[in-house]
Amino acid sequence: MIKLFLFDIEGTTTDISFVHKVLFPYSLASMEHYVLHHQTLPSVSKAIEDIRKTVWEEEQKQLGLYEVIEKLKDWITKDRKHPALKEIQGLIWDVGYAKGEFQGHLYSDVKPFFTKILSTNTAIGIYSSGSVHAQKLIFGYSTEGDLTPMISYYFDTKVGGKREKSSYEKIATETNLTPQEIHFFSDIPEELIAAKAAGMGVTQLLRAGTKSSSFEGITSFESFMDVI
């Protein structure tokens, strides 16, 4: 019996273009100003040191503050899934959402599916490479209203990479469930492979532009409504 439905965000609940054409450009344009004016904020200060540590380990280079900013911009263009970058991006997006400069995109089938899930006393969880803070912003300032009260669990790469079996095992442990009690939705086959290897049920979302795979695929959550 499924006790938790676990969702990827980008390409699953949210259009990829929103992330790449709205959120990423906003953080790229705002990065220098934000870091320079918030460098003493504990979360930003820690992120800066984590970036310096990573670059030293990978390139044996010591970075000044402006070089850290340029590295962050470079990682945005390359879509690197570095926790420190995701942390600062989330803080920058917080400003944009609060100012009403954009809303988190959600496909129209997401809220009805969430509502149906909760009506069966089943929980909802999110697992994305974006920080938990950024996840809450998308669902909290969404085009469908504030959906955060509907979501019980949020996971980011602090539990591990999304293509690693151990990450899904950790999620099961942290939710006090067996993997067999969790069903994971994603558009990425490699993520589904990892989740399935951990013992979870999986379904691929085939949104516009997504390539099908050997996994069972659906184009909308509407086709899953009668299953639960």
N, C-alpha and C positions, 0 to 999 in steps of 0.2 A: 504493500500500500504506500502510495506517495504521500509524504508528509511535508515536503518542501519543494517548491518549484524555484529553480535557480536560473537567473537570466544574465546573459551577456548584455551589453548596452549597444555599442557601435555596430550597426548592421543587423541588429536583432530587435531592440525596442526603439532605436533611434537611427535616423538616416545618417549614413556615413558622411554625406555632404555637409551636414550641420557641424560635425566635428572638424572636418578638414577645411570647410569654406567659411565658417563663422568663428568657432572657438580657437582653432590654431592661429589664424591670422590676428585675432584680437590679442592673444597672449604674446605673439611675436612683436606686434606694434607697441605693446605696453611693457615689455620685459625690462628694458633699461630703466625707465622712469620708476617702475615699481620697486625693483631691487635697490636702486640708489636711495630711495626714500623709505625703505622698510628693512634695510640690511641688519638693523639691530633687533628686529622682531625675532624672538627665539626660534620660531619655526623656519624663518628665512635664513637666519644665521646658521642653523644646523644644516639646512639644505646646501648652503654655500660651501660649508666644510665637507659635506659628503661629495659634492661635485669635485672639489679640489683633490680629495682622496682618490676618487675614481680615476681622474685624469693622471694623477701621479702613478697609480698602479698600472694604467694602460699605456701611458706615453712618457712617463718619467719627466713630466713638466710641472713646474710650480706656477699656479695662476694668480694674477692679481685680480681685483674685483671686476674691472672692465673685461678682462679675459674670461672670467667666469660667465659674465653676461653674454659674451659672444659665443661661448660654448653652449649655453642654454639655447640661444637662437639657432645654432647649428643643429642641436638635438631636436628642436621643434621641426625643422625642415626635413629631418631624417626620420621623424616619428619614433624617436628612441623611447623605450619604456623604462626610463630611469626614475626611481621613486622620488628623488630630489626635484627633478623637473616637474613631475606630476604634482608634487606638493605646491610648488610655486605657481604653476598654471592654475591650480584650483583656487588659490588665494586671489589671483588676478581675475579669474572668472567671477569670483564672489562679488567683486566691484562692478563688473559689467551687468550681472543679473540684478543686483541691488539698484542700479541706475536705470533699469528697464531698457538697456541697449539691445537685449535679445532675450528670448525665452528658450527653455530646453525643448528640443523637438521630440515628440513621441508619435509613433504611428497610431492611427485612429483605433486600431484593434487592441492596443495595450491596456487601456483603462478598463474596458469591458471584460477582458480576460482576467485582469487582476481582481475585479469585482466578483467574477464567477469563482475564482480560486478561493477567495476569502469566505464565500458563501458555503463552501464545503469544509470550512475549518482547517484549511491547508495553508501553510505559511509561504511567504514570498521572500526570496533573497536575490541579491545582485552580486555579480562577480565581474569586475572590469579592471583593465590595466590602469584606468584613471583612478586617482585617489578617492577614498571614501568621501572626502569632503566634496570633490567634484561630482561624484555620483549623486549625492544628496541635493546638490544645486540643480542638476538636470531634472530630477523628479520633483524637487520643491518649487522650482520656477518654471514648470512645464507648460506647454500649450494646452494641456488638459487640466491645469490646476495643480494644487499641491498633493502629490501622491505619496509623500513620505510616510504618512500614518499607515499606509497599506503595507509597507515593507518592514520586515522583521530583522533582516540581516544584510549587512554590506561587507564585501570582501574586496581587497585590492591585492597588488602584488606582494604585500607584506606576508601573505600566506604562501607565496611562491609564484612562479611563472604559470601562465594559463595553458601552456602546452606540456605541463609536467604532471604526471599521475599523482605525485605526493601532495600537490596543492589541493586536489579534490578530496584526498584522504583527510587532510587537515581541516577542510571545511566541514566534512562529516563529523569529525571529532569535536570541533568547536560548536556545532549545532546539536550535539548529543544524539545524532541520528546515524544509522548505518548508511553507507553509500546507496544501497538498494532502495532506501526511502526518499532519495533525492532524484529529481529529474532536471537535467540541464539543457537549456536552449542556447544555441549560438549559431552564427553564420560560418564559423571557421572550422573546417574538418579536423585540423590538428588539435584544436581544443576539445572537440567531441571525442577524438581518439583517446586523449588523456583521461577525460571524465569517464568514458566507458571502461577503460582499463582499471580505473579505481572501483568500478562496480555500479556506477550511476546509469540510469536510463538517459538517453540523449535524443534530441531532435534538432535537425538543421533548419534554420530559417532561410528561405530562399527569397529574399527581398530583391527588388529590381537590380540587376547587375551581378547578383551572387551566382556563382557557378555551383551546379549540383554536384553531389558526390555519392559515395556508396551508402551514405546514411539516409534514413527516412527524412524527407524534406517536406516542409509546408510553406506556402507563400503568405499565410496569415494565421494568426492565432484563432481566427474564427473556425478553422477546420479542426481545432483541438478542443473547442468548447464542449462538445458532446462526449468527449473522452473522460472528463473528470466528473 
